Amino acid sequence: MEDQGARKGQGAPVSAMERIDLKRLADLLHQYNAIGDKIADVIGRPTERGHVGEYIAAQVFDITLERSARKRAYDGRFMAGALMGHTVNVKWYGKQEGVLDLHARGAPDYYLALTGPEGSAASSRGATRPWVIQSVYLFDALRLLGDLRARGIKIRTGSSVRQALWKAAEIYPEPRNTTLVLPQEQRDLLALFGPARGTNGANAHEDDRGS
């Protein structure tokens, strides 16, 4: 079958249905950009999943973020509770696919991962990565890196983390990791970012995987 992109490059006319789809897409992007501008006004940074996730985490978990968005391994520090003073790297993934973006050198004390629904790291065709929070995980960085190295797994962006470790690290909705036990107020705040009733929250670019 002839590639559609190649056909268009040869100057083939756009069909009426394709024009309708393009018009609809353009209208949706205008709405998307308008909402993005409003979100940027709230968080004070560009509307990217990483920035929004850091803002949510800072408000919910009392984290003071670093002024520079280019800090090597951590985004901020916990300012209260049992983890006060410890550094943390915040991630927000549209799906929990068993992968985590890690730093081989200069790791933070903890990785805090906000995720959408569980999924598998497969082809992105026809899939979505919603901007929702269904689960939160807290990983002790040294223990996590030690486990991965012992199993010969490379420390990098997109490192594969076995599901047993994800389960043990969960602090929301199930409080399996007692390193950080969430009071009801924090749980209620996280629940605000769950899927809208009757939807799967499919409202994000598929390639916007996380921070």
N, C-alpha and C positions, 0 to 999 in steps of 0.2 A: 504493500500500500504506500502511496506517495506521502512523504512527510508534509504535514500541514504547513509547518514553518517555511519549508523550501518552496511550497506552492505559492505562499503569500509573497515570498521574496521574488518570485518570477512575475509578479504583477497581476495575479489572478484577482478578479473582483471579489469584494466581500459580500457575502450573502445577506439577505434581509435579516435572517435569524442571528447571524454573527454581529450585525450592527446593533440589534436589540441587546445582545449580551454585552457588547462593549459599552453601550450607553448605560446599562444597568450597573456594570462594574464601575464606570466613571462616577455615577451618582453615589454608589456605596463608598467609594474612596473619598469623595468629598465629605461625606458624613463621618467616615473614619478619621479623617484629618481634623475635622472640627472637634470631635470628641477628644482626639489626641491633644489638641491645644488646651482644652479644659483640664485634662489630666496633668499636663505640664505645669499649668498654673497652680495646681494643688501641690505637686511634689517638688517644684522648683528645678526640674531637670527634664531632659527630653523624654518623651513617652516611649521608652523601650522597656521590654519585660524585665531586664536586669535592674534598671533604675526603679521601676515601680515596685518590684519585689523587695528591694532594699528599703524603700520608704515604708512599706507595710511592716516589714520585720522590725524596723527601728521603732515604729509606733507601738506595735503589739508587745515586743520583747524588751523594750527599754534599752535599745542599742544606740550608741552615739556613733554616727557614721564619720569616716574620714573625710576631710574636706576635698581631697583629690580623688577623683573617680578612677585614677590609674594606680592606686596602691597595689603593690605586687600581689600579695597573697591574702590579704584580709580587707574587709569592707568597714569594720568598726569594732567596738568593744561593748560588751555587756556592762551596764552601769548599775545594776542592782541584783540582789539575790545571790544564789549559790555560785553563779558564774561571773560575778562582778569582777571587772578588770580583764577578763579573758577575751582574746581576739576571736573574731568570727568572720567567716566568708559566707555570704548569703547567696543561695541559688533559687531560682524559680523556674520550674520546668512545666510545660503544658501537660506532660504525661510523666508518670513514674515508669521509666523503661529500664531500670536497673543500671543506668550509667550516671556517673558523676564527674564533673570537671574539677580536676585536682591539680595541686602544685607539688612538684617533686622537691623543690627547695623553698625554704622560708615559709613552710605551711602555717596556717593559723592554728589556734588551739582547737577550734571547732568549725565544722561545716554545718550550716543550717539550711536544709533543703525544703522548700515549699513546692508541692507538686499537685498536678491535676490527677485525673484517673490513671489507674495502672494500664500499661500498654506494652507493646513489644517494639523494639527498635527495628522496624521493617521499612518498606518503601513508604514514602510520604504521599504517594498518589491516592487521592480521594480521602485523605485523612485530615484531621484537624488537631491543633494543640491549643485548647481553650485557655483563656486567661482566668482560671479558677484555682482555688486552693481547696483540695479535698483531704490532703494529708501533709504533715510536717514531720521532718526527721532531723535528729541531732546526732552528728557523728563526732566522736573524739578523733581528731586528726591523726595523732600519733598511732593510736591503736588501729585505725583504718589503714593507714599506709603500711604499717607493719604486717597486717594480714595480707594485703595485696602483694607486697614484696615476697612474702613467704610462699605465695602461690604462683610467683613468677609473672604477675600482671604488671604491665607498664603503668607508671604514674603519669598521667597526661590528661588532656581534655578528652572527655568521653571515656574515662576508665570504667571497665565493667566491675560492678560491685554485686556480689551474690545476694540473692533475695533474703537469706537468713540475716544478713547484716542490716538490710533495710528494715526488716521486721523488728529487729532488736533496737534499732535507732528511733523508732516511731514515738513521737510525743503527742501527736494529734491525728485522728480523733482518739486512737487508743493510747493510753499512757504506759507504753511498754518500757521506755527508757526513763528511769526515775531520776536521772541526772538533772532534769528540768521538768518539774511537775507544774502543769498549767492550772492556775485558778480559773474559776468559771468565767470571770470577766474576760480573760484572754481567749478562752475557748469561744465565747460569744462573738468577740471581734473577728476571729478567724472564720467563723461561720458566715459572716457577712459576705465573704468572697467565695462561698460555695456555688455550685451550679444553680442558675435560676430555675425555679420549679417548672417542669415540663420541657426543659432543654438540656443539652449536654454542654452548654457554654461554648459552642463552636464559633468563636469570634476572633480568632487570631491567625496571623500568617503562619503557615506550616513551617517555614524555615526559621522562625523566631523561637528557637528551641529553649533558650534560657540564658542566664547571666554567666 
